[in-house]
Amino acid sequence: MITYALIFAISCFSVALLFNLYRVVHAPGVTDRVLALDTMAINAIGLLVLFGIWEGTAIFFEASILYAMTGFVATVAYAKFLLRGDIIE
């Protein structure tokens, strides 16, 4: 039963990534693109966790934590760049 739940969850996250990719390409503004990229990072973290459950290893969980930290820093840096024009003061 868990196998079917994992397959369903992985397919849902994959479809969500495709919708986010469409939003990145066809968004009306830059802020919408930043939000779509941030949502893509969150969906990728979810996929990494699901693959970790699927494989039964802890390396995917560690990779998801690293990816979450990197995605957060990248989103904050890009938002600061949009607001002020520079990242480092």
N, C-alpha and C positions, 0 to 999 in steps of 0.2 A: 504494500500500500504506500509506503514511503517513497518508493521508486516512482510511482505515478504522480505523487504530489511534487516531487523534485522536477520531473519532466515538465509538468504543468507550470511550475514556478519559473523554471529556466526559460520556457517559451514566452511567458508573460513578460519577464524582464527583457528578453531579446526584442520583443515587439515594442516595448517602451523605449528601448535604445534607438530603434528605427524611427519612432515618432519624434524623439528628441533630436535626432540627426536631421530630420526634415525641418524641425523648428530652428535649428542652427542655420540652415541654409536659407530658409524663407522667412525669417523673422523681420518685422518692420523696423525694429530699432536695435541698437547695440546692446542695451540692457537686457532685452529679451534673449539675445544670443548668449550673454553671460549666464543668465538663469538656466537656459537650456543646457549649456556646457556643465554647469554645476549639477543639474539633474542627471546628466549623463554619467558624471562621476559617481553619484549616489547609486545609480542603477548598476554601474560596473562593480561597485563594492558589493552590492547584493548578489550579483552573479558570482563574484569570487567566493563569497560565503557559501552559496549554494553548491558550487563546485567542490568546496572543502567538505561539505557534508556528503556529497556524492562519492568523493574519493576516500573519505575517512582519514584525511591527513590534516595536520595543524598548520602546514606551511601556507595554505590558502588564507587562513585566518590572519596570520602575521602579514601576509601581503596586502590583505584588505585594510588592515590598520595603517600600514605605510601609505597606501593609496589614498586613504581618507585624510591623513595629515597633509599629504602633498596637494590633494584637491582643494582642501580648505585654504591653504596658504596661497595657492594659485588664484582662487576666486577672490580672496581679500585683496591680493596685489592688483588684480585686474580692475576691481571696483575702485580701488584707490587711484589707479592710473586714470580711469575715466573721470573721476571727480576732480583731481588736482593736476593731472598732466605729467606727474613724475611719481616714482615709487619710493625712492630714497630721498629723504630730505637733507 
